[in-house]
Amino acid sequence: MAASVATAAARLRRAIRRSSPWRGPSCQPLSSVPPSVQAAAVRDAFLSFFRDRHGHRLVPSASVRPRGDPSLLFVNAGMNQFKPIFLGTVDPRSEMAGFRRVANSQKCVRAGGRHSDLEDVGRDLSHHTFFEMLGNWAFGGEYFKEEACSMAWELLTQVYGIPKDRLWISYFGGDPKVGLDPDLESRDIWLSLGVPASRVLSFGPQENFWEMGDTGPCGPCTEIHYDLAGGVGAPQLVELWNLVFMQHNREADGSLQPLPQQHVDTGMGLERLVAVLQGRRSTYDTDLFSPLLNAIHQGCGAPPYLGRVGAADEGRTDMAYRVVADHIRTLSVCIADGVSLGMSGAPLVLRRILRRALRFSTEVLRAPPGFLGSLVPIVVETLGHTYPELQKNSAQISNLVSEDEVAFLASLQRGRRIIDRTLRRLGPSDVFPAQVAWSLSMSGDLGLPLDLVELMLEEKGVQLDSAGLARLAQEEAQHRARQAEPVQEQGLRLDVHALGELQRRGVPTTDDSPKYSYCLRPRGGYEFSACEAQVLQLYTEDGTAVASVGEGQRCGLILDKTNFYAEQGGQASDRGYLVRVGQQDVLFPVARAQVCGGFILHEVVAPECLKVGDQVQLHVDKAWRLGCMEKHTATHLLNWALRQALGPSTEQRGSHLSPERLRFDVATQAPLTPEQLRAVEGLVQEAVGQDEAVYMEEVALAHTAHVPGLRSLDEVYPDPVRVVSVGVPVAHALDPASQAALHTSVELCCGTHLLRTGAVGDLVIIGERQLAKGITRLLAVTGEQAQQAREVGQSLAQEVEAAAERLSRGSRDVVEAQRLSKDMGRLTDAVDSALMPQWQRRELQATLKVLQRRANTAIRKLEMGQAAQKTRELLQRHSEEPLIVDTVSTESLSVLVKVVRQLCEQAPSTSVLLLSPQPMGHVLCACQVAQSATPTLTAEAWALAVCSHMGGKAWGSRVVAQGTGSTADLEAALRTARAYALNQL
């Protein structure tokens, strides 16, 4: 028995460590007969099982756009939305804080970043960029290993009816290097459930120890595998379900510490489960994909999908089917969740996915124009019932896909022309220039995937300069790093252990309601009340809890209450100071406050000793707080004005504000025009001028669920939640019958606000740029800054008007025209960089572009006239000569070149070199060689000989050249020019 178990164990280890067995052809052409078990029923059965049999709460899928997690491009696992629970940072007033046992089907995208399947999609029968993760969770020890394993076994064998003898189990076998024992508890649970010991095997940390990241909660996992071979021959195992038992925390030094609370986190891919239950060898053969594959076949006229891979897939037709089917699902889900096409981060990855799908559909499947967008309704039909945001945004998804398809096909045609033109200039052994390939790529100008550029060159038998391309990619990465917004210093943080210890000791979370304790004085101005509090805990810079801190020490404070606003909801943290009660002359500066799991951590530098238990009095920096209040109320007004001006489909995508300025990201159907920007400012000014009251009130979160026009973001809100309403009392605004939220600003918001809108003073949008397709970032200032911006704009508008009048009067000579052109350039630079209204900037930029063009045209006309006059004079002095070497008086190298060109046009058999003396001994040089004189005399060599004599430099071609130098003896330079030409001729 032991020998047979050992043999089976070795067989299982080999099977599990092999790559996915779903690589060979599925050998199952698409069938018109629907499978006996529908994917929708499989998903519903999972959710119903945990809800009805085991009391789990069903929660909706989170957006694939990560919520406040910069470490992720996309949500790539079911546990992402529950990270605050695992880390102990969940807001105790939020709905999530009450989660104990939950289940859901989570939309996941694995493309770009650490976990990316993008390049593998299509090559085999199992990889996807978008998939659904079925999962169940138990938080805070609600249940643990025994219940999790029992539930999983019950669902798979009793509800889904999977034969028990097709299921194999792996568990964590320990890691002696870090002192982790084998997870024998999990092993024994599986054995008690009747799984034979021959199919319960241990593995090391690489296979059966799950970690969230380099640091954070982690723990052993046990996996359930399905044997595709069904006991015939060697097992062909595919992982079905992973059950993770979070019981450790990976510290920054790499060590493991026990978690204060244990959690269960399980995940099972719906696509793989459906394939097993439908008896398919490939996820692409299930009813999740067959409607798409059928639509691709009908829409493209390509040969039917046969599930082939590798060399058997001639022309990569089946690979193209899989790529297009997978990618249109990913595109639809991401765009529905607000991820746009762009040039960095997740938007860039999404753009690559779209371009990859377009490449395979057009190049391999020969799809007609507009084909990819026509597949969106199929995705909506398949997934829209479960994820209603797909139904809501179906038209927008189709439009974005179709618009980018048109742009891509145009880029493809232009790219081919550029490649052909470049190849004509290359020698037989030359490599294709990296700079040209880069300009064609996603990071360059045309947006073609680099692998497509390489394929196009490969088809022509040309090698790409890969080393040069790698260097350009590195330079681009460095440039992006320099251009990126500076990451704000994290400051002190409370880790999961510190938070767990506070909870274990029963330390109450911080009462921060005093932050709303402020009022308007009868004669104007705001009064902010001080707040008395007790020090409950002190922390050193490294997060160690201490009873006291000494002089000069930077530390963190937890108080029983505070009037400081901790940074959240896009509003910067308050700053200020605190004093010990009874000792008002020693100030403890508070640099910032941040929220950690309901506790407000104040970052303080202690001028002298401070102890746990001390009574303190807190004072916020009034000017700083008032600046934040102005900007936050202005942000709400801006959000409302954008919806009024652009339509109700306009959605906020994020914001950040400090006393200096506010930043607002908005999703729009098209870029904002100057007229729209001006209209938005006008609407805000109108609301400010009316000096309307701002009402704030806490209400039950459920009361805000169905209010038309109410603005909220994809965030976890506390319950009760604070509502901010401009001009209308909150109770009236939340009455669905009133429709008030459609006509004024009503938002869920925890920030601090003005009590009347008049104190905003004014708002000016001073900047605007596209973050991604359909996402615009606006920068704005308020109050006195806004007034100054308007004054600067008005002053620059007057300067532009004066420049236009000067241009209309005309210029007497080239010098005056060039001076005016330079003035236009300086004005353009001033307009580009000034703090001024963006609508006005855009208008002045357009005006200056026209004026600059007119100024340049005027210069060219004057130069041509001047050149014609000089040419006539020279021809009179040098009639019928084969060589003209002379001086010309002109201030411009451009005029000198024109004189040379006109001379050669009127005397084609004459070679010409002209010098023009300038102030301080400088000399300009231009030359052109007659066709009959080459190749013995070349212009570049001629100019170089003369300019080198003058200690200068020259550049050009065999026919025309120019240069500069310096000399006090112009005659000697002319003699050198004549001698060189005569010697060559």
N, C-alpha and C positions, 0 to 999 in steps of 0.2 A: 504493500500500500504506500509506504514512504517513498519507494522508488518511483511509483507511478505519479504520485503527487509532485515529486521533484521534476519529473519529465514534463508534466503538465505546466508546472511553474516556469520552467525554462521556455516552453513553447509560448506561454502567455507573454512573458517578458519580451521575447522576440517579436511577437505580434503587436504588442502595444508600442514598442519602440520603433517599429517600421512606420514609414509615412502612411498617410491615409490609404486604406485599401480601395477607396473609390477613385482609382486612377485609370483603370482599364475601361474599355468601352462598356456602356450599360447594356448593350445588346437588346435594348427595348425601344423600338420606334414608338413615337407618340401614338397613343391609342385614343380613339374617340369615345371609348367606354369609360365613364367616370369611375374612380376608385371607390371601393366599398366604404372606406372611411375618409370623410372629407377633412381637409386641414382645419377648417373653421370649427368642426366638431371636436377635433383633437384639442385645439386651444380652449374651447369652452369647457371640455371635460376636465382639463387641468384646473382651471379657475374654479369651477363648481365643486370639484373634489375638496380643495382646500377651504373654500368658503363654507360649504354645507356639512362636510363630515368632520372638519377639524377647526372650525371657528376662526378662519383667517379673514382679515379685512382685505378686500380687493382694492388696490390703488391703481390709478391710471398710469400708463407709461409716461415717463418724463420725456421732454423734448430731446432730440439727439444733439441739440445745441447745449453744451454743458452749462450748468447754472453756477456761476461763481467759482469755476475750477480751471485756472489757467494751465494746469498740467495736462489737460485733455484737449484734443482737437474736436472729437466727437464723443458722445456717450457710447462706450464700448462694452458695457456690462450692466446687468440688472442692478448691481449694488451701487452704481455711481450716485444715484439720487439719495442713497441712504448714508453716504459718507459722514454727514454731520452726526448721525447717531453713533457710528463706529468710533469717531474721533472725540465724542463727548461734547461737541460744540453746538448741538441742536438747541434752538431757542425754546426754552421750557414753555413758552406761551403758544407755540405753534402746534398745528395739528399733528405734525410729524412726531413731536415729543410724546404723544400718546400712543404711538405705534408699538404693539407688542408682538403680534403675529400677523404678517401680511403676505400677499401673493399678487403677482401680476405677470403680464406679458410685456416686456420692455423692448422698444425699438433700439437696435444697436448698429453702429457703423464702425467697421475696422478698416480704415484707409488712412494712410499717413501716420506719422508718429510712431510710438513704440510698438503698437500692435496693428500691423497693416497687412491685409491680404490682397491689396489692389493688384499687384503684378501677378499673383497666382490665379486670379479669377479667369476662368476660361480654359486654363491649361489642364485642369482636372475636373472631376465630377462633383466636387464637394465644397470648394471655396466660394465665399460670398463676401461682398463689401457690406451689404445690409442683411441682417438676420434678426429674428425675434428670439429673445431669451425668456423662457418660462422659468419663473423662480418663486421660491417661498423663503421667508425670513422669520427668524425668532430673535427678538432683541432683549438684551438685559437678562438673559437666562430664562426666558419664558419657557423654552424647552431646549434640549440639547441633542446629543448624539443618538440616544436610543429612539426618541420620538421621530427625529428627522429620517433616520434609516428605515424605521418601520413604515412611515408615511410613504416614502419613496417606493419601497418594495410593494406596498399595498396598491399604489396607483398603477405601477407598471404591470404587475401580474394579475391583479383582480379587475381593475377598471379597463386598462388597455388590453388585457389578455395576452401579454407577451409570455411565451413559454419560459418557465423558470430555468430550464436547462440551456437556454440561449444567453443567459446573463452571467457575466463574470464580474468580480469585485477586486479593486485594488485599494490598499490602505497604506498609511505612512509607516515605514519600517524603522523610523528613528534616524538620528544623525549624531553619532558619537562625537564628531568634531566640535559641535556646539552644545553637547550635553543634553540632547533631546531623546527621550525614550521612545520606543515604538508605540504606536497608538493601538495597543492591544484591546482597549475598550471597544473601538470600532470593529476590530476583527471578531471579537466575541459576540457582538450584537448581530453581525451577519451570520455567524455560525448558528446563533440561537433562532434566527429566522429561517433556517433550513438550507442555507447555501452550503454546498459541499466544500470541505476544506481545500479540495483540489482546485477550486475556482475562486478562492479568497487568498490573494497574494500581496506581499508587501513590496514597496518601492521606496526609493530615497526621496530627498527633498526636491529634486528636479521635477519628479512626476507627481508627488503627493504632499507637497507643502506649499500652500498658496500665500502670496504676499501682495498687498495692495500697491506697493511701490518700494523704493529704497528704504523708506521708513514707514512706520504706521502699523495698524492692526494686521495680524496674520495668524496662520494656524494650520494644522494638519487637515488634509482633505481625503475623502474617500470617494472613489469614482465607480460608476456602474457602466459596464461595457456590454455591447451586444455583439454576438458572434454571427456574422453574416453567413459563415459556412454551415451553420446548423449542425455542427458535430461531424461533418464529412471532411476528413483530412485535417490539415492544420487549421487552427482557429483564425478567422479573419475578423479582427475586433475593431469596433468603432466606439468611441466614447459617447455615451448618451447623457449622463447626468453627473455633475460634480457637486458634492456636498462638502462645504467648507465650514470648519469649526474654528471660529476666531476666538482664540484663548491667549494669544501672546501679542506683544507689541515689539516691533523692530526699532531699536533706539538708534540715534544718530551715530553712535560708536559701533553699530553692528550687533550689539548684544540683544538678547531677547529677555523681556520681562513679562510677567503675567498681566493680563488685562484686568482692570477693576471689574468689568462685566463681560460675560461671554455672550457670543452671538452665533446664530446659524445663518449661513448665506449659501443658497443653492442656485444652480443654473443649468438649464437644459435647453439646447437649441431646438426650436420648433421644427425647422426644416429637416433636421436629421431624424427627429422622432417621427415625423410624418412619413419620411421615406421608409423607415422600419415598419411602421404600421400599414403602409400601403404596399409593402413587399417590393419596393424599388431598390435598385442598386445605386441610384444617384438621386440627390435632392432635386436635380433639374427634371427628373421624370415624375415629380409629384404634381398635384393640382395647384400648388402654389406657383408653378412656373409654366405648366402646359398651356394655359390660355395665352401667355405671352409668346411662347415658342410657336404656337399655331398662328398667332397674329403676325409674327415676323415672317413666317413662311408665306402667308397669303399676301402680305404687303410688299415683299421683296421679290417674290418669284424665284428665290434660291431653292436648291435641292432640299428636300425635307430633312429635319433634324434626326440624326441617327445615333447621337451619343458617343461619337468617336473621339479619341484623344491621341496626341503624339503623332507618330509617322502615319498612322492609319487615317488620320483626319486630313485628307488631301485638300490643299488650298485653305486649310484652317477654317473651313465653313462652320463646323460644329462649335469650334472655339468662339467664332464670331457670334453665333446664336447665344451662347452662354454669357459672353461679355455684355451684349446688348440687353438681354433679359435681366441680368443682375444689376447693371448700371442704371437702367431706367427706374428700377425699384428704389435704388439708393437716391437718385436725383429727386424723385417724386417726394420721398419721405423727408429729405433734408430741406428742400425748398419749402415744403408745407410747414416745416418747423422754423422757418425764418433764416436758414443758412443761404446766403446769396453766392453768386459767382464772383470771384475777386482775384486779387494778386498776392495774397499772403494768408497764412494760416489755413483754417478750415475752408474759407471761400476759394482759395487757390487749389486745394485738394479736390474740391467739388468741381471746379472748372476742368481739372485734369481728367476726372472721371467722365465728364460730359464729352470732352474732346476724344477720349479713348473710345467711348461708345460710338461717337460720330465716325471716327476713323474706321472701326470695324464694320459699321453699317454701310458706309459709302464705299470703302475700298474693297471689302471682301464680299459683302452681301449685295452690293450694287443697289442699295436702297434709293428710292426716289426722294427728291427734296421734300422736307417737312415730315419725313417718315417717323423720326424718333419722337417728336411731339405727339404723333397720333397714337403712340402706345400708352400715354399717360392715362386715358380712360380705362384701359385694361387693368392697370395697377390700382386705380381707384376702385374699380369693381371688385378686385380681389381682396384689398386691404381696407377699403374705406369704411366698412361697417365697424371694424375694430378701432380704427384710428380716424375719427370723423374730420380731423383737420385736413385730410387728403381730399375729402369731398368739398370742403369749404374753399380750398385753394386750387382746385383742379384747373381752372382756366388760367390762373397765373402761372402754374407750373408749365403747362403746355406752351404758353407765350414765351416764357424765359428760355425754354429748351429750343423752341423754333427760332427765336432771335439769335441765339448763339450758334445755331446750325448755319444760318445764313452767313454770319460773320466768319465762321470757321471755313466754310467752303470758299469764300472770297480770299481768306488768308492762304488757303491751300493752293489756289491758282496763282496767287502772287508769289508764294514761296517757291513754286516750281519755276516761275520765270526768273526769280533771283538766283536760284541754283544754276539754271542753264546759263545765265549771263556770267556768273562767277566761273563756271567750268570752262567757258570759252577763253577766259584770261589765264587759266592755269596751264602749266606745262604737264607733260605726260606723267611725270613722277611726283608732282606736287600733291600735298595733302590739302583737303578742303579747309579753308581758314576757320579757326574757332570763332572769331568775331562775327563772321557772317552767320554761322550756325546758331550762335547765341542770339543774334538779332531775330532769327526765325522762331526761337523757342518760346516756351511759356513765360520765361523770365525776361524775354526780350520784347520785340515789338509786335510780332504776328501771332504769338500764342499757339504755335504748333508743338505738340509733344516732341521732346528730343529723340525718343525712340523712333518716331515717324520720320524725322529729319534724317536720322542714321539709316533707316530703311530706304528712303528715297535715294540717298547717296550710294547705298549698297547695290541697289538696282542698276546704277550707272557705273558700278565698278570703281568707285572713288572712296578713298579712306579719309576719315575725319581726324583732325588734329585733336585727339582726345586729351592730351596733356594741356594744351591751351584752353580747352573747354573746362577742364577741372580747375584751372587757375582762375578763369572768369567766374566760375560758380563760387569759388572761395572769396573772391573780391566782392561779389554780390552779397554773399552772406555777411561779410564784414560791414558792407555799406548799410544793409538792413539793420544790423545790430546798432550801428551809430545813429541811424534815423529813428529807431524805435523809441517810444516814450520811456523816459526813465522809470524804472520800477521803484516804487516807493519802498523805503526800508520797512521791513516787517515789524521791527521793534520787538518788545517782549511778547511772548506768547505763553499760554497755559497749555501744556500737553495733556494727553488723555489720562496720564497718571495724576497730575495735579487736579484736574477736574474731578476725576473719580474720588480722590481723597476729600475734596470739599463736599461732594455729595455724601460720602460715607459718614463724614462728621456732622452732616445735617446743617451745614452752613447755608443760610438762605441766599437765593440769588439776589442780585443788586436791584433795589427799587430805584429806577431812574426816572420815575414820573416827575420829580422836581425840575427836570430839564424843560418842562412845559410851563413852569411857574414864572411868567413874565407878563407885563401889562404895559399899556400905553398911558403915559401921564396925561392929565387934563390939558396941559399946555404943549403937548407933543413930546416926542422922545420916549424911549423904552426903558423900563425899569426891570432889572434882572435880580431876583432874590438870591441871597446867599443860601447855602445849604449846610446844616450841621450834620455830621456823620461820625461813625466810629470805625476805626481801622480793624478789620476782621482778619486780614492776612497780609503778609509782606513777602515779596519774592526778590531774589537777587537777579542779576542780568541773565544768568544761565537757567533761570526757572526754579531754583531751589527755594523751598518755603523756609522762612526764617522768622524769628520772633521780634527782631529789631534790625535796623540798618543804621550805619554811622555816617559821619560827616562826609560829604562829597560823593556818596554812593548813589549810583543810578539803580532804581528799583521799581517794582510794580506793587500797586496797592489794590486790595479788594476792600471796599467799604460796604456798610449796610445799605447806604443810599447815596445818590449823587445827582447833581444838576448838570453834569457834563454830558454832552451828546457824544456818544461813541460812533466812530465812522461806520456807516451802513447806508443802504439805499442811495448811494451815490453822493452823499453829503459828507464833507470833510469833518473830521473830529474837532470838537472844541479844544481850546487851550486856555490856560489861565494859571491860577495858583491856589494853594491851600495854606492855611495857618492852623496851628494848634489853638484850641479854645483857651482863651486867657493869655495867649502869647502872640499878639497881633503884629509884632515887629519882625518876626522871622518868617519869610515867605518861602514856601516849597513850590518851585515852578512845576506845572503840569504840562508836559509837552504834547501829550495825546491821550486819548481814551479809546479802548477797543472792546468789543463785546466777545466773550468766550463762553458759550454755553449758558447764557443768561447772567453771567458775572461780568461786571464792567471793570476792566483792568486799567488803572491809571498809571501812566509812565511818569515818574517823578525823579528829580535830582534832589537829594536830601542835603540841606545846608548844615544840619546837625542831626542828632539822634532822633529816630522815630520808632515807636514800638506798637505792637499789636495791643489794642485796647485804648489807644489814644483817641481823644475826641478832637475832631478837626472841623474847620469851616472852609467850604469850597467857594471860590469866586471865579466865574468864567470871564474870559477876555471879552468885554462887551462889544468892542468895535469888530472883533473877529466874528463873534456870534451874529451880530446884526448884519454883517456882510454876507454870511451864509444864509441867513433868513431872506435877505433881499434876493439872492441868486436862486434860492429854492422856490420861492413864490413866482419869480420870473420864469423859472423852468416850467412850472405848471401852466402859466399863461402862454408860454411859447408852444407847449404841447397842444394846448387847446387851439391856438391860432393856426398852427399847421394843419390841424384837422379841418378847421373852418375854411382855410384857403385852398387846400389840396384835396379835400374829400375825406369821408369817414374811414376809408381803407388805409389811411396813413397811420403807421404804428411806431411808437417809440421802441428803440432797440437798446437803449442804455443812456446813462447820463452821469456826469460827475460835476461837482461844483465846489468852489472854494470862495473866499471873499473876493479874489481877484477877477475870476471869470467863470463862466459855465460852459460845459460841453454837452452837446445833445446829439445823439445818433438816432436817425429816423429812417424808416423804410418807406420809400415812395415808388410810384410806378415809373417815374422818369426824373432826371436831374431837375433841380429847381431853376427856374428862369429868374433873371433880375427883377422882373415884374412881380413874380410870386414872392421873392424875398422881401421886396418893399411892401407888398400887401400884408405879409405876416407881421412885419414890424409895425405897420399901421394898426393892425388889430390889437396888438399888445399895448401900443401907446393909448389906444382908446380905452382899454380896460384900466390902465394905470390912471389915466386922466379922470375916470369916474370915481376913483378912490373907493372901490367897493370893499365891503367887509369880507374878511376871510374867516370862515367857520370851520372849527375842528371838533371832532367828537369821536369817541370810541364806540363801536357797535359790534354786534355779533357778526362773525365772518359770513354766516349763512345769509344774513340780510342783504349782503352785497352781491349775491350770486347772479341775479337776473335783472340788474338795473341797466336799461339801455343807455349806452354812451359812457358808462363808468370806466375810467382808465385804470388799468393795473398791468403789472409786468409778470413775466414768468418767474416768480419768486415765491418762497415760502413765507406766508404772512402769519403774524400772530393772531390768536383768537382770544379776546376781541381785537379787532383791527381798527386803526385810526383812519378816519375819512376826512379829507380836506376839500372844502367846497367854497368856491369864490362867488360871492354875491347872493347865495341861496342857502338858508339853513340846512344842515345835514339831513334832518328828518324829512324835509320837503324834497331834497335832492334824491333821496333813496326811495321815494315813493314812485313805483314804476308808472303810475298813472300820470305823474307830473311831467315826465319827459324832460325834466330840468337838466339832467346830465348831458343831454344832447346839445344844449345851448350855452353851457358855461363849463368852467373847469371843475370837474369832480374826480378826485383820485384817491386810491388807497395809498397812504403815505405815513411813515413814522417820523418824518423830518420835522424840523422847526421852521415856522413860517411867520411872515408878517401878519399883523392883525388887520391891516388895510392895504390895498394894492398901491395906493398913492406913493408910498415910501420907495417903491421900485424906481421912481423918478423917470426913467426912460430905459429902453432896451435897444441895442444895436447889434445885429449879427455882423461880426467882423471877419469871419472866416468860414469857408465851406470847402469840403473835399469829399470825393467818393472813396469810401472804405472798400466797397465791393459793388457789384452790379445791384442797383436797387437800394443801397444803403448809403446815406449821406451823413457826414459829421458836420455839425454846425458849432461854431464858437461864438459866444456873445458876451457883452459887457453891459452893465447897468449903471444907473445914476450918473455921477459926474463923469466917469469914464466914457459913458455913452455920449454925453454932450460934447466932450472933447473929440471923440471920434467923428461926430457930425461936423464939427468945426474944421477938422483936418480935411474931411471929404470936400467940404465947400471950398476951402482954400485951393485944393488941388484941382477942383473943377474949374475954378477961375483961371488957374495957370494954363490948363489945357485949352481953354477958350482963347486965351491970349496967344498961345502958340499957333492955334489954327488961324487967327487973324494975320499973324506974321507970315505964315505960309501962303495965305491967299494974296498978300501983297507982292509976293515973288522975291527972288534974290538977284542982286546985281551980278554976282560972280560965284565961282565954285566955293571959295573960302566961306562966304556968307551962308551959302546953301549947306555946306558941311557943318558949320556951327549950329545951324538950325536943326539939322538931323541929329547932332549930338545932344542938343537940348531935348529933343523928343525921346532919345534913349534914356537920359537922366530922369525925365518925367515918368517914363514907363517904369523905371526901377523904383522911383518914389511911390508910385501908385501901387506897385506889386507888394511893397513891404509896409505901407502905412497902416496904422490902426484906424480904420475908416469903415463906413457901411459897405458890406460886401456887394449889395446890389449896385451901389455907385461905383465901386471898384471895377466890376464887370463891365459897366457901361463905358467908363473912362478907358479901360483896356481896349475895348472894341474901337472907340474913337481914335486912340493913339495908334492902333495898328494901321488904320486907314491913313492917318496923318503921316506916319513913318513911311508908308508905301509911297505917298505923294512926294514926300521930301526926297526919298531915294530916286524917284523918277526925275524930279527936278535936277538933282545932282548929275544924273546920267545925261540929261539933255544938255546941261551947261558944259559938262566934260566933253561931250561929243562935238559941241560947237567950238570949244577951245582947241580940241585936238585937230579939228578940220583946219582951223586957222594956222596952227603950228605946222601941219602937214603941208599946206600950200607954201609956206615960207621955206621949208626945207627942200621941197621939190624945185623951187626956183634956184636954190643954191647948189643942188646936187642933181641936175637933170642928166638922165641917161647914164648914171654911174652904177656899176655892179655892187658897190659897197658904200654904205653911208654910215659914217661914225661921226657923231656930232653931239653938241649939248643943246638942251631945251630948258627954258625957264618955266617951271611948273611946280606947284606945291604938292602935287598928288601923284603917287605911283600909278594909280588907276588911269590918270590922264596920259602919263608917259606911255603906258602899255597901249592905250588907244591910238596914240600918235604912231607908234611902231606898226600897229596892225593896219592903220589906214595907208601908211607909206607903202607897205608890202602889197596891199590890195591894188594900189594904183601903179606900182612898179613891181610886178610879180617876180622878175628876175633879179631883184636887188635884195641883198642881205643888209639888215639895219641893226645898229647898236647905238642907243642914245643914253646919255648921262644927264642928270639934272641936279645941279648944286643946291644944297639946302643950308639953312643956318648952322653955325657951329662946325662947319667943315664936312657935314654929312653929305652923301651923294646917293641918288637913286639911279638904278640901272635897269634897262629893259632892252631885249633884243629878239629878233626873229630872223631865221635863216631861210633863204630862198630854196625851193625844192631842188633846183639844179645844183645847189652847193652841197647838199647832203649826199653820202654820209661822211665826206671828208671833214666838213665843218658842222658841228652840232651846237645848237643854241645854249644848252645847259653848260657845256664845256667852255664855250666862249664867255658867257657871263661869269662863270666861276674863275676863269683866268683873270678877268678884269677886276672882279670884286675881291679876289684874294690879294691882288696887287694893292688894293686899298684897305686891306685888313678886315674885309667883311665876308659875307656869305652870299650864295646864290642858289636858286632852285628852279626847276622847270622840266622841260622835255627836250627831245631832239630838235623840235621846230621852234618853240617859244620858251623864253626864260626871263627871269627878273632877279634882282638882288639889291643889296645895299652895301655901303662901305663908308670910309672917311679918308679924306686926303686934302692937303693944302695945295697940291700940284695937279690940277685937273688936266692940264696938257699932257703930263706924263701918263695919266690913266688913258687918255685918248690914243696916245702913241702905242701903248700896250695893246689896246683893243684892235688898232689897225694892223699892227705887226702880227698878232696872233691869227687874225682872219686871213691875211695874205699868206702867211706861212702854211696854214692848213689848206688853203685853196691852191 
